[in-house]
Amino acid sequence: MPHAFVLHSRPYKETSALVDFITPDGRLRAVLRGARAKAGSLARAFIPLDVELRGKTELKSVVRLEATGRPLWLVGEALFSGLYLNELLLRLLAVDDPHPELFAAYASTLAALDAGRPLEPLLRAFEWCLLTDLGYGFALDTDLDGEPIEPGRLYRLQPDRGLEPIEAFQPGAFQGAVLLGMAIADWAQPGTLMSAKRLMRQALAPHLGSRPLASRELFINLKGKPRE
Protein backbone atom coordinates (compact mmCIF):
# COMPACT_ATOMS: atom_id res chain seq x y z
CA MET A 1 0.00 0.00 0.00
CA PRO A 2 1.27 3.54 -0.72
CA HIS A 3 2.17 5.72 2.21
CA ALA A 4 0.50 8.92 1.02
CA PHE A 5 -1.63 10.70 -1.55
CA VAL A 6 -1.88 14.42 -2.24
CA LEU A 7 -5.25 15.91 -1.34
CA HIS A 8 -4.49 19.46 -2.40
CA SER A 9 -1.52 21.57 -3.48
CA ARG A 10 -1.20 25.30 -3.97
CA PRO A 11 1.66 27.74 -4.63
CA TYR A 12 3.51 28.95 -1.55
CA LYS A 13 5.91 31.88 -1.61
CA GLU A 14 8.05 32.14 -4.77
CA THR A 15 9.05 28.59 -5.72
CA SER A 16 7.39 26.34 -3.13
CA ALA A 17 4.05 24.62 -2.74
CA LEU A 18 1.87 24.06 0.31
CA VAL A 19 0.68 20.45 0.13
CA ASP A 20 -1.96 18.56 2.09
CA PHE A 21 -1.29 14.81 2.21
CA ILE A 22 -3.48 11.96 3.42
CA THR A 23 -1.41 9.28 5.12
CA PRO A 24 -2.05 6.52 7.71
CA ASP A 25 -0.97 9.16 10.26
CA GLY A 26 -3.82 11.39 9.12
CA ARG A 27 -3.89 14.62 7.15
CA LEU A 28 -0.47 16.24 7.10
CA ARG A 29 0.43 19.67 5.75
CA ALA A 30 3.93 20.39 4.47
CA VAL A 31 5.97 22.82 2.40
CA LEU A 32 7.46 21.36 -0.77
CA ARG A 33 10.44 23.51 -1.69
CA GLY A 34 11.47 23.79 -5.31
CA ALA A 35 7.99 22.80 -6.45
CA ARG A 36 8.89 23.53 -10.06
CA ALA A 37 11.47 20.76 -10.01
CA LYS A 38 10.81 17.03 -10.57
CA ALA A 39 9.28 16.51 -7.13
CA GLY A 40 6.71 19.19 -7.92
CA SER A 41 5.29 17.03 -10.73
CA LEU A 42 4.39 14.42 -8.12
CA ALA A 43 2.46 16.86 -5.93
CA ARG A 44 -0.79 16.00 -7.68
CA ALA A 45 -3.85 14.05 -6.69
CA PHE A 46 -4.19 10.31 -7.23
CA ILE A 47 -0.49 9.40 -7.41
CA PRO A 48 0.57 6.73 -4.86
CA LEU A 49 3.50 8.23 -2.97
CA ASP A 50 6.19 7.53 -0.45
CA VAL A 51 6.82 10.76 1.45
CA GLU A 52 9.20 11.75 4.22
CA LEU A 53 8.34 14.82 6.25
CA ARG A 54 10.23 16.67 8.96
CA GLY A 55 9.12 19.20 11.52
CA LYS A 56 7.59 19.35 14.97
CA THR A 57 4.79 21.79 14.15
CA GLU A 58 1.65 21.23 12.09
CA LEU A 59 3.43 22.73 9.07
CA LYS A 60 6.19 20.32 8.12
CA SER A 61 8.75 20.19 5.29
CA VAL A 62 8.96 17.58 2.54
CA VAL A 63 12.43 16.04 2.46
CA ARG A 64 11.63 13.15 0.10
CA LEU A 65 8.79 12.50 -2.33
CA GLU A 66 8.70 9.45 -4.59
CA ALA A 67 6.03 7.69 -6.61
CA THR A 68 5.37 4.09 -5.52
CA GLY A 69 3.09 3.12 -8.39
CA ARG A 70 1.45 4.38 -11.53
CA PRO A 71 -0.83 7.42 -11.29
CA LEU A 72 -4.52 6.59 -11.09
CA TRP A 73 -5.98 8.13 -14.23
CA LEU A 74 -9.47 9.03 -13.12
CA VAL A 75 -11.62 10.56 -15.85
CA GLY A 76 -15.19 11.75 -16.18
CA GLU A 77 -17.43 10.99 -13.23
CA ALA A 78 -14.67 8.96 -11.56
CA LEU A 79 -12.50 12.09 -11.53
CA PHE A 80 -15.22 14.19 -9.91
CA SER A 81 -15.79 11.40 -7.41
CA GLY A 82 -12.09 11.38 -6.50
CA LEU A 83 -12.10 15.15 -6.07
CA TYR A 84 -15.16 14.80 -3.85
CA LEU A 85 -13.36 12.30 -1.61
CA ASN A 86 -10.37 14.65 -1.37
CA GLU A 87 -12.55 17.58 -0.41
CA LEU A 88 -14.34 15.57 2.28
CA LEU A 89 -11.00 14.64 3.83
CA LEU A 90 -9.70 18.20 3.64
CA ARG A 91 -12.83 19.59 5.27
CA LEU A 92 -13.34 16.96 7.97
CA LEU A 93 -9.92 15.65 9.01
CA ALA A 94 -7.87 17.54 11.56
CA VAL A 95 -4.13 17.84 10.92
CA ASP A 96 -1.97 15.21 12.64
CA ASP A 97 -4.94 13.03 13.66
CA PRO A 98 -4.14 9.41 12.66
CA HIS A 99 -6.77 7.42 10.75
CA PRO A 100 -5.05 4.31 9.30
CA GLU A 101 -8.29 2.47 8.49
CA LEU A 102 -9.71 5.52 6.73
CA PHE A 103 -6.50 5.86 4.70
CA ALA A 104 -6.79 2.21 3.65
CA ALA A 105 -10.43 2.78 2.62
CA TYR A 106 -9.43 5.87 0.63
CA ALA A 107 -6.64 4.03 -1.22
CA SER A 108 -8.89 1.08 -2.06
CA THR A 109 -11.72 3.38 -3.19
CA LEU A 110 -9.39 5.23 -5.58
CA ALA A 111 -8.18 1.90 -6.98
CA ALA A 112 -11.79 0.80 -7.50
CA LEU A 113 -12.63 4.09 -9.25
CA ASP A 114 -9.58 3.62 -11.46
CA ALA A 115 -10.80 0.10 -12.30
CA GLY A 116 -14.16 1.45 -13.44
CA ARG A 117 -16.34 -0.06 -10.73
CA PRO A 118 -19.83 1.46 -10.19
CA LEU A 119 -19.49 4.83 -8.48
CA GLU A 120 -22.46 5.08 -6.16
CA PRO A 121 -21.80 2.03 -3.94
CA LEU A 122 -18.14 3.06 -3.64
CA LEU A 123 -18.99 6.61 -2.57
CA ARG A 124 -21.62 5.53 -0.08
CA ALA A 125 -19.26 2.98 1.48
CA PHE A 126 -16.50 5.59 1.81
CA GLU A 127 -18.83 8.19 3.32
CA TRP A 128 -20.00 5.63 5.87
CA CYS A 129 -16.40 4.69 6.70
CA LEU A 130 -15.54 8.38 7.11
CA LEU A 131 -18.46 9.06 9.44
CA THR A 132 -17.73 5.96 11.52
CA ASP A 133 -13.99 6.61 11.76
CA LEU A 134 -14.59 10.19 12.92
CA GLY A 135 -17.05 9.06 15.58
CA TYR A 136 -20.17 10.34 13.80
CA GLY A 137 -21.57 6.96 12.77
CA PHE A 138 -24.93 5.52 13.85
CA ALA A 139 -26.76 2.21 13.63
CA LEU A 140 -28.79 1.39 10.53
CA ASP A 141 -30.58 -1.63 11.97
CA THR A 142 -31.68 -0.12 15.30
CA ASP A 143 -33.25 3.21 16.15
CA LEU A 144 -31.91 5.81 18.59
CA ASP A 145 -33.57 3.96 21.48
CA GLY A 146 -31.94 0.66 20.52
CA GLU A 147 -35.12 -0.85 19.10
CA PRO A 148 -34.88 -2.87 15.85
CA ILE A 149 -35.69 -0.98 12.66
CA GLU A 150 -39.10 -2.15 11.40
CA PRO A 151 -39.44 -2.56 7.61
CA GLY A 152 -42.90 -0.99 7.53
CA ARG A 153 -42.13 2.09 9.62
CA LEU A 154 -40.78 5.52 8.70
CA TYR A 155 -37.69 7.10 10.27
CA ARG A 156 -35.84 10.39 10.23
CA LEU A 157 -32.20 11.01 11.01
CA GLN A 158 -31.18 12.91 14.12
CA PRO A 159 -27.50 13.41 13.14
CA ASP A 160 -26.20 13.58 16.69
CA ARG A 161 -28.28 10.61 17.92
CA GLY A 162 -29.42 8.22 15.18
CA LEU A 163 -32.64 7.15 13.48
CA GLU A 164 -35.89 8.24 15.08
CA PRO A 165 -39.22 6.52 14.28
CA ILE A 166 -41.97 8.84 13.04
CA GLU A 167 -45.69 8.26 12.61
CA ALA A 168 -46.33 10.12 9.35
CA PHE A 169 -44.36 10.89 6.23
CA GLN A 170 -42.30 14.09 6.21
CA PRO A 171 -39.61 15.41 3.85
CA GLY A 172 -36.32 13.62 4.38
CA ALA A 173 -37.90 10.49 5.88
CA PHE A 174 -36.65 6.97 5.20
CA GLN A 175 -38.48 3.67 4.94
CA GLY A 176 -37.39 1.03 7.42
CA ALA A 177 -37.03 -1.61 4.70
CA VAL A 178 -34.62 0.64 2.80
CA LEU A 179 -32.56 1.32 5.93
CA LEU A 180 -32.24 -2.40 6.55
CA GLY A 181 -31.07 -2.80 2.96
CA MET A 182 -28.40 -0.17 3.56
CA ALA A 183 -27.30 -2.00 6.72
CA ILE A 184 -26.28 -5.04 4.67
CA ALA A 185 -25.27 -3.06 1.53
CA ASP A 186 -28.07 -4.63 -0.50
CA TRP A 187 -27.96 -2.17 -3.37
CA ALA A 188 -30.17 -4.33 -5.59
CA GLN A 189 -33.23 -3.30 -3.60
CA PRO A 190 -35.03 -0.49 -5.51
CA GLY A 191 -34.42 2.95 -4.06
CA THR A 192 -31.70 1.88 -1.64
CA LEU A 193 -28.79 3.62 -3.35
CA MET A 194 -30.72 6.86 -3.83
CA SER A 195 -31.87 6.81 -0.22
CA ALA A 196 -28.32 6.06 0.95
CA LYS A 197 -27.06 9.11 -0.93
CA ARG A 198 -29.72 11.25 0.74
CA LEU A 199 -28.95 9.80 4.16
CA MET A 200 -25.21 10.43 3.81
CA ARG A 201 -25.87 14.04 2.80
CA GLN A 202 -28.00 14.53 5.89
CA ALA A 203 -25.38 12.89 8.12
CA LEU A 204 -22.45 14.85 6.69
CA ALA A 205 -24.16 18.26 6.49
CA PRO A 206 -23.74 19.30 10.18
CA HIS A 207 -20.01 18.57 10.01
CA LEU A 208 -19.37 20.22 6.63
CA GLY A 209 -21.09 23.47 7.56
CA SER A 210 -22.85 25.87 5.22
CA ARG A 211 -20.03 26.33 2.69
CA PRO A 212 -20.88 24.37 -0.49
CA LEU A 213 -18.56 21.61 -1.64
CA ALA A 214 -16.47 22.95 -4.50
CA SER A 215 -16.26 19.52 -6.16
CA ARG A 216 -20.06 19.26 -6.26
CA GLU A 217 -20.42 22.79 -7.62
CA LEU A 218 -17.79 22.10 -10.28
CA PHE A 219 -19.62 19.00 -11.43
CA ILE A 220 -22.93 20.86 -11.58
CA ASN A 221 -21.37 23.65 -13.64
CA LEU A 222 -19.59 21.35 -16.10
CA LYS A 223 -22.05 18.48 -16.40
CA GLY A 224 -25.35 20.05 -15.53
CA LYS A 225 -26.25 17.57 -12.78
CA PRO A 226 -24.87 16.73 -9.32
CA ARG A 227 -23.04 13.44 -8.86
CA GLU A 228 -20.78 13.40 -5.84
Secondary structure, DSSP 8 states (H G I E B T S, - for coil): --SBEEEEEEEETTTEEEEEEEETTEEEEEEESSTTSGGGGG-SBT--EEEEEE-SSSEEEEEEEEE-S------HHHHHHHHHHHHHHHHH--BT---HHHHHHHHHHHHHHHTT--HHHHHHHHHHHHHHHTT----SSB-TTS-B--TTSEEEEETTTEEEEESS--TT-EEHHHHHHHHTT-TTSTTHHHHHHHHHHHHHHHHH-SS--HHHHHHHHHHSS---
